[in-house]
Amino acid sequence: MIKVTRLNESELVINADLIEFVEAIPETIISLTTGKKIMIKETVDDIIGRVAEFKRRSGIRIKSPDTQPEPNGS
């Protein structure tokens, strides 16, 4: 879960696993896999950082796109 701020200053906690994509047009909009869209004050980079931190705290390993597979196939 990550905490975000709506444009009216109210705080909202969303399930980071439901984020489908984040865009800035110019406000930041989070689109969820449920079809809901949430307009927030944070930047796209803020959301990326919060999701990454949430995944780290949850013990979920995030592979970078340039990570090579282990020699044993893992």
C-alpha positions as CSV (number, residue, x, y, z in Angstrom):
1,M,0.0,0.0,0.0
2,I,1.2,3.5,-0.7
3,K,-0.1,6.9,0.5
4,V,-0.9,9.6,-2.1
5,T,-2.5,13.0,-1.9
6,R,-5.6,14.0,-4.0
7,L,-5.7,17.5,-5.5
8,N,-8.1,18.6,-2.6
9,E,-5.3,17.7,-0.1
10,S,-7.1,14.5,1.2
11,E,-4.9,11.5,1.7
12,L,-5.6,8.2,0.1
13,V,-3.9,4.8,0.5
14,I,-3.9,2.6,-2.6
15,N,-2.9,-0.9,-3.3
16,A,0.4,-0.6,-5.2
17,D,-0.2,-4.0,-6.9
18,L,-3.3,-2.6,-8.6
19,I,-1.4,0.2,-10.4
20,E,-1.6,-0.4,-14.2
21,F,0.2,2.8,-15.2
22,V,0.9,6.4,-14.1
23,E,0.9,9.4,-16.4
24,A,1.4,13.1,-16.1
25,I,-0.9,15.3,-18.2
26,P,0.1,17.7,-16.4
27,E,-1.5,16.4,-13.2
28,T,-0.4,12.9,-12.2
29,I,-3.1,10.3,-12.9
30,I,-2.8,6.7,-11.5
31,S,-4.8,4.2,-13.5
32,L,-5.7,1.0,-11.6
33,T,-6.3,-2.5,-13.0
34,T,-9.9,-2.1,-11.8
35,G,-10.5,0.7,-14.3
36,K,-10.5,3.5,-11.7
37,K,-8.4,6.6,-12.2
38,I,-7.0,8.8,-9.4
39,M,-5.7,12.3,-9.9
40,I,-3.0,13.1,-7.4
41,K,-0.4,15.8,-6.4
42,E,2.7,13.6,-6.4
43,T,4.9,13.3,-9.5
44,V,5.3,10.2,-11.5
45,D,8.8,9.8,-10.1
46,D,7.4,10.0,-6.5
47,I,5.0,7.2,-7.3
48,I,7.7,5.1,-8.8
49,G,9.8,5.5,-5.7
50,R,6.9,4.8,-3.3
51,V,6.0,1.6,-5.2
52,A,9.7,0.5,-5.3
53,E,10.0,1.1,-1.5
54,F,6.7,-0.8,-0.9
55,K,8.0,-3.8,-2.9
56,R,11.3,-3.7,-1.0
57,R,9.5,-3.6,2.4
58,S,7.3,-6.5,1.3
59,G,10.3,-8.5,0.3
60,I,9.5,-8.6,-3.3
61,R,12.5,-8.6,-5.5
62,I,12.5,-6.2,-8.5
63,K,14.7,-7.2,-11.4
64,S,16.0,-4.4,-13.6
65,P,15.5,-4.9,-17.3
66,D,19.2,-5.3,-17.9
67,T,19.6,-8.1,-15.4
68,Q,21.0,-11.2,-16.9
69,P,19.7,-14.7,-15.9
70,E,21.8,-16.8,-13.6
71,P,23.9,-19.5,-15.4
72,N,21.8,-22.2,-13.8
73,G,18.6,-20.8,-15.5
74,S,17.2,-18.9,-12.4
